[in-house]
């Protein structure tokens, strides 16, 4: 009888299988960090703890970051420059501010550090918040665009609308003030917005504890076209998409609205591709640091998937990122459907999360992504087949109308023949 594998070894092997290479297996220190105590209160011990967190994260960047040139940053010099602020930090907030200042030298939105409080609140999906979700603010460094407003939140009650630009919070860049674990319950924040017409507006919003819900919306449009909108790629989103496709399979076509989708998990991307391709699709390659030859990948077989084969359109924008961009690139390369909207930003590095001492995490870009066309997608993005400028708040939505107009003219994919079993190509 074969020996039963140790659970930890099994977990690491599974991670390597799913994510594609030894680079995703964390260094031994990462696993031990799960047992690491919280930061000590004594100043002398605090400095030692700070050094351990900072140096461990900086070492992992130096050894494991996908680009050995660190995107042109002089990593030893940057590490030395930010280290005093980290060692002198008297709280986790100060420590992680210094660490993220170091990581900012990489100019990589994917790589960042989360404090223990941020990790806990992220997992519970709750924190002291104003009640909106944001993405990068176009052409305004540091500004944020409002992607969604949570019902019943302080922002919703004050009339904040999706599409507005948040320019400053308390006269500082919004990222310095807002986010998980950064606000106290009841804290008043002065927010300077630009509304949909570009008019400046200052609102004072008081933070309160909120559970921030995922965005998942299913609508039936004219001609029995199904519109599915969701804001991130995770397994619950993949299960939701499958259920919607199977509940009442659309006869007129499917539109995936990924305009405000920030991406997410690679396994969720693979699962969703199985829902919209009746057979396996080429999804490109991922390449770790130092690798020169990597095998191309295909979407997996999922016998229980919907395998939707009807007409398909995908809405994208300059706020679509990561897995959302990869899905659009795969659909475009395989000529599975029409990509409609605005060019995506090209933020597609593949990350892992490794634990830091005391309960924090380092989100680290370990893989570069090579599209099915053989070219890097990072920094390039996806150019839509049908370019339609955005019109925030416009009724009707011109991008959605354009996608809806294309669907009746798109072909369905014939089901796999008996000679070509499901999942082959």
N, C-alpha and C positions, 0 to 999 in steps of 0.2 A: 504494500500500500504506500502511495507517495506521501511524503511528509507534508503536513499542513504548514503553509508559509506563515511566518511571523506577520502579525497585522501591519506593523510599520513597514516591513519590506513590501508587503502586498500593496500598501498605499503608495509607496514611492514608485513601484513598478507601474501601477495604474496611471499615476501622474505622468510618467515618462511616455507611456503608450498614448495617452490622450493628447498630450501637449507636444510630443514629438522630439524628444532628445534629452540628453543628460543634463543640459543646462538648466532644466526646470527643477532638477533634484537639488534641494537647498543644501548649503554647507552644513556640517554637523552642528555648528553653533546655532543655526536657525532653529533646529528641532529642540535644542536645549533651552532656547529662549522661552518656550512655552512654560517652562518651570521657573523662570526668573521672577523674583519678587519685584514689587513696585519700587519706585524711586524712594530712597531713604530721605529722612527729613534733615539730618545733620549736614551742615554746609560742606564739611570736608568729604563726607561720604557721597554727598550729592555730586560734587565735582568729579569724583571717580566714576560714579554711575553715568554721568553725562558723557564723559570721555569714552566709556564703553559703548554707549549707544551711537555716538557720533562716529567713532572710528570704525565700528562694525559696518555701518551703512556706507561710509566712504570707501572702505576696503571692498565691499561687494560691488560698488560702482566700478572701481579700478579693475577688478578681476572678472566681473560677469556682465557688465553693460554691453549691449549688442555691438556698439561702435567703440573699438579700442581707442579711437581718437577723441572720444567724448564730445562729438559734435563740434570739434574745434576748441573746446575749453582747455585751458592749462590746468588739469585736474590737481596736480600737487600744489600749485600756487593757490587755487581756489580753496582747496581743503585747508591749507594753512591760514588763509585769510579769514575764514568763517569760524575756525576752531575756538578762538578765545571767547566769542559770544556764546558758543554752545557750552563750554566748560563753566562759564560764569553764570549760566542760567540758574534761577532759583525755583523754577517750576517747569512742569512738562510743557506748558504753553510756550515759555521762552525757549526751551530746548528745541522744540519742534519748529519754531519760527526760524531759529538759526540753521537747523538742518535743512529746512525747505529753501532757505536763502542759498545754501550751498547747491542743492539740487536744481535750483533755478538757473544756475550757470550752464546747465546742459541744454536749455531751451527745448525741453521735451515735456509736453503737457501730461504725458503718461506717467512719468517717474516723479513720485512724491512720497512724503512720509506722513503717516497718520498717527496722531498721539493715541495713548490708551483710551482716553475719553472718546475720541473720534471713532475709534474702532468699535467700542461698545455701543455707541449711539447709531453707527452705521448698521450694525447687525440687528439692532432693535427697530431700525427705521424710525427713530424719534429723537428729537432734540428741541432746544429752545430756538425757535425760528420765527421769521416774519411771515412766511407762508408762500414762497414762490421758489421755482426752480429756474436756474439760469444757465446760459451758454455764453461763449465769447461774444463780446460786442464788436460788430464789424467796424473796422477802420478806427476804432477808439481803444488805444492801449489801456488795459486795466478795466475798461467798462464791461458790463455784462448785459446780455439780452434776456428778457423775461420769456422763458419758454412755456411755463405753466404756472397757474395760480391755484393754490389749494382752496377748495370750497370752505367757507366759514372762517378762514384765517384772517389775521390782522390786515394782510395785504388785500385780500378779497373784499373785506368790509370797507377799506379805504378806496376801492375802485381801481386798483392796479390791474393792468390788462396784459395778456401775452403780446409780445411784439415790442413793448416799451424797452427802452435802454436805460439801465441803471448806471449812471455816470459815477457817482460817489456815494459813500455811506459815511456819515459823520465827517464829511470833507476829506475822506481818504479813499484809496481804491477799494471797491467793494470786497475783494478777496482778503483784504487785511482785517475786515471787521466781521464779515458774515461767514457762516459755515457751521458744520457740526462742532459742537462743543465750544463755540466762541462767544455766545451770548448768554447772559444771565436771564432767568425768568423775570419778566417785567421790564427789561432794559429798553430804553427809548432810543431809537436810531433815526437820525435825520437822513432821508434818502432823496437824492436829486435824480430825477428821471427826465427822459425825453419821451413824450408820448408818440402815438402813431404818426402824428403830423410834424414831429420834430420840435414841439413846443416844450420848453423847460417847465418842470413841475416839482416842487419840494413837498414831501409828505413825511410826517413823523409817525413811525410805526413802532408799536411796543411788542417785543418778542414774548412768545409764550410757548409752552411745551406742545409740540404737534407730532403726530404720526404722519409722515409724508407718504402718500400712496403712490403706487406705480400708475403710469398713464397707459391704459388699455381701453380702446374704444372700437366697437364694431358697429357699422352702419350699413343698411341696405340702400343703394342708390337706384336711380331709374335704370330699367333694363335688367334688373336683378344682378347688379354689380355689387360685390361685397368690398367695402372699404375697411381695412384693418389698420389702426394707428397704435403704435406702442413706442415707449421712450427708451427702452434698454433691452439688451439681449441677456436673458437669464432663463433657467429651466421653467419657472412658472409662466413666463411669457411664451415659451415654445409650446407648453401644454395648452395654454389658452388659445393660441393660434390654431393648433390641431383641432381642438374642440369646436371652434367656430367654423372651420372648413368642413368638418364632418357633420355638424348639426344640420345645416342646410347648405349643401354644396352649391355655390353660385353658378347659375347657368349662363350669366352674361359676362362674367369676368371677375378678376380680383385686382384690387389696387392696394399695395402696401405703402402706407404713408410713413416714411422714415426721415422726414424733414427735421424733426427735433430729437432724433434718436442718437444717443451718445455712445452706442455700442455696448460691449459687455463681454460675456463669456464665450470662449471658442466652442465649447461643447453645445451651447445654446444655438450658436450660428450653424453648426453642423446639423442639429436637429431641425431647425427651421428650413434649411436648404432641402432636407429630405421631404418636407411637407409640400414644397412648391415645384419639385422636380420628380417626374415619374421614374427616372433612372438616375444613376450616379452622375454627378457633375464635377468637372475639373475645378478645383478651388485654389490652385496655385501651390506655393511652397513657403515654408518658414525657415529662416536661416539664422542660426546662433552665431555668436562671436567666434571667428576663426574657421567657420565652415565654408568651404568653397563649392561643395557639391551636395545637394540635397534632393531627395526624391519628390516628385510632384505628388499632390494629394488629390483625393476625390471625396465627395460627400459620402457619408456612410449609408448603409442599408438600414432602414427602419421598417420592418414588416407592418407595424401598426400605424404608420404614418398615413396622412391623407393622400399623398402623392398627387396633388392637384395638377391637372394637365391642361386646364383651360387657359384662356387669354390672361395675360398678366402685365401690369404696369407698376413701376416703382417710383415713388416721389422722393426726391432727395434735395438737399440744400447745402449751403455752406456751414450748416450746423450739424449735418449728418457726420458721424465719425466712427472710426474703428470698425466693428463688425457690420455696422450699417453700410459702410463703404465697401467692405469686402463682398457683402451680399449683392450690392448693385454691380460691382465689377464682374462677379460670376454670372449674374443674369445677363449682363451685356455681352460678355465674351461668348457665352453659350447661345446667344440669340434667343433666350427664353422669353423675353418680353422687352418692353420699351422703358427706358429710364427718362424721367421727366423732371424738370425743375432747374436748379442751379448747380454748378460744379461743387463737388465736395472738397473739404480742406486738405485731405491727405494725412490724417492722423490715425495711422493703422499699425503702429508697433504693438507687438504681442508682449504682454506683461505677466509677471508672476508677483504674488504677495508673500513676502517672507516675514516672520515675526521678529521683532526687535526686543531687547531686554525691557522688562517692565510692562509689556502688553501692547506696545506700539507695533506698527507694521511699515515695511518699506515696499512700495509698489514700484517694481523695477522692470524696465524695458529690456527683455532678454532676447527677443527674436525680432528680426526684420521680416517683413512680408513681401513676397514676390508674387505678383498677380498671375492669373492663368495665361496672360499674354506674354509672360517672361520678363515684365518690367516691374521695378519697385513702385508701390503705390504711395508710400510715405512721401509727403511733400508734393505729390502730383495729383492725387485724388481721382475722381471719376467725372468725366465730362458727359453730361446727359445727351441722349439721342435727340431729345426735343427740349431745347433751352427755352424756359419761360421765366421772366423776371418775377421775383416775389412781390406781393402786394399785401403786407400785413394788415389784417382787419378788413380787407375788401370782401364784399359779398356781391356776387359769387366769387369764390376763390379761383383766380385765373389758372393757377397751376393744377388744381384739382379738376377744373373744367377741361383743361387740355388732356390730362390723363384719361378722364372719362371718355373724351372724344376718340382717343386712340384705341381703346379696348375693343370695340366691335370689329375693328379691322385687323386685330392680331389673331394669328392662327393658334389653334389648340395643338398640343403635342399628341401624336398617336400613342395609344397604349403599347407597352412592350409586347412583342410577339412571343409565341410559344418557343421560337428558336432563340429568343434573346430574353432570358429570365430577368425578372425585375431586379434592378440594382446593377446591371451590366450596361456597357455602352460600346 
